[in-house]
Amino acid sequence: MLGTTEIILIVLAIFLLFGASRLPKLAKSLGESRRAFKEGMDQAEKEFKDEEDAKQLNPESRSASDMSDDELAAEMQRRQASQS
C-alpha cells in the first residue's frame, strides 16, 4: 500500500509532467477509460453467465468449438436430415 509521502510524490510528478492545464483533461480521459473498461467487463460477465445458463437448460448441447471435426460433420448431417 502506498503511504502519504509516496502519493504526494506521485501527484507532484504528474503535475510537473502534464501541467495544471492538462490535468482536468487527463482525469476525464482516465475516468472515461475506466468506465468503458468496467462496461466491457460487465458485458463479458453477462455473456458468460448467459452461456452458462443456456448450458444448464440443455446440458446435451455443445458449441461447435467443443466438437471434433467428425462430431461437427455428424451434427451438421443430423440437422440437415431433420430439416428435410
N, C-alpha and C positions, 0 to 999 in steps of 0.2 A: 504494500500500500504506500502511496506517495505521502510524504509529510508536507507540512505547510511551506517549508523552505523550498522544497522541490517544485511545488505547484507555483509558487511566486516566481521562481526562476523560469519555468516553462512559459508562464504568461508574459513575463518580461521579454523572453526571446521571441515569442510570437509577435508581440507588439513591435519589437525592433525590426523583425523581418518583413512584416506586412504593413506596418504603419497604421495610424489611427483611422485614416480614411477608408482603408480596405477591410478593416476588421468586421464591420457590420455585414458586408457582402460575403465575407468568408464564413461568418456564423450562419447566415441564411443558407448558404450553399451546403454547409455541413448538416444543418437541420433538414433540408430537403433530401439530401442523400440518405440520411438516417431513416427518414420516413419512407422513402422508396425501398430501402433495404428491408425494413420491417414489413411493408406491404407484400413484397416478394416472398419473404419467409412465411407470412401468414397464408398466402395463396398456395405455396408449395405444401404447407402443412395440411391445408384443406383438401388439396388434390390427393395427397397421400391417404388422408382419412377416408375420403370418398372411395378410393380404390380398395382400401381395407374393408369398408362396409360392403362393397359390391362382392368381394371375395367371400365374405361371411354369408351373404344372401345366397350365393351359388358357389359352393366350395369346389364343385367339379370343373368350373370354368377356369381356363388358364389363358394368360396372354400369349400372343404369338412369339414373343421374345423368350418365353419359358419353354417353348417346344423345340424339339429337334426338327431337322428338315423333313424326315419321314413322318413324324407326327403331324407336322403342319400340312404336308401334302394330303395325308389321310383325312384330316379335319376339313380341308378345302373340298375334297371329293364328297365327304359326307354332307356338307352344306349344299353343294351343287345338286346332289341327288335328292335332297329334301325339297329343293325349290322346283324340281321338275315334276 
